[in-house]
Amino acid sequence: MWKWVALLALTTASPLTAAEPARILAVFAHPDDEIVVAPALAAAARDGAQVRIVYATAGDAAAPHTDLAPGPAIAAHRTAEARCASAALGAGEPIMLGLGDGKLGEITRPPAATLARLREAIAGVMASEKPDVVVTWGPDGGYGHPDHRLVSAVVTELVAGRTQRPMLLQAAFQTGQLPPVPELQRWATVAPDLITVRVRYTPADLAASAKAVQCHASQFDAPTRAGLVPLFAGSVWKDGVAFRAPLDPAANDSLLALKR
């Protein structure tokens, strides 16, 4: 069994025995967001964990490498890409919450109605899935995307409000390890001392991640899809996929180190 068992012993979640598969819920805003932690999800699934990915939106606003118009056509296309990526990583059927892309923080009557729907939907998924570990964006949202930030805030609020809570892991890119690509220099970074969990992975997990990236053809051209995983493996993932565990400061990265 993967070493979630030792890590979860440090949390207030229900005890997990070596005979039980860890239940991991990754909550993101759009199909393709899972790429930032893909090898960690693949490693967990390969070692027997039950992994599911939740998408707040279907990314219906943009499919730049297609001729589809924003709306239902893109939503259907990207939902299929999400299913493809989940299968490639060894995760279960993705959970699509169906909220509007770019609209999670919209001004509505009553105020914050969309955020309330997001909170209710994620709370319902957490109640039904009963995760031991919840993975999401950090407060920076990676590169500051408002939907990413809002998903992170809602997930963190829900986990923090529980007495018996799952481990919360927020995706992080370590300062000084951004890839040498101009488009990625605007991504937020995290000081090394705040990264408390690193998930090691194998070549098989990288291969699964590369297969998942290939699913997102509406978002990336062919050269980008081919090069993204090697680029990340040599930079932001080179020491393992990095996370903050903001609600469990006792977490130690050695507990999640997989044998290479």
Secondary structure, DSSP 8 states (H G I E B T S, - for coil): --THHHHHTTSSS----TTS--EEEEEESSTTGGGGGHHHHHHHHHTT-EEEEEEEE--TT--TTS---TTHHHHHHHHHHHHHHHHHHT----EEEEE-TT-TT---SSTTHHHHHHHHHHHHHHHHH--SEEEE--TTHHHH-HHHHHHHHHHHHHHHT-SS--EEEEE--BTT---S-GGGTTS--B-GGG--EEE---HHHHHHHHHHHHH-TTTS-HHHHHHHHHHHHTTTTTT-EEEE-TT-TT--GGGG----
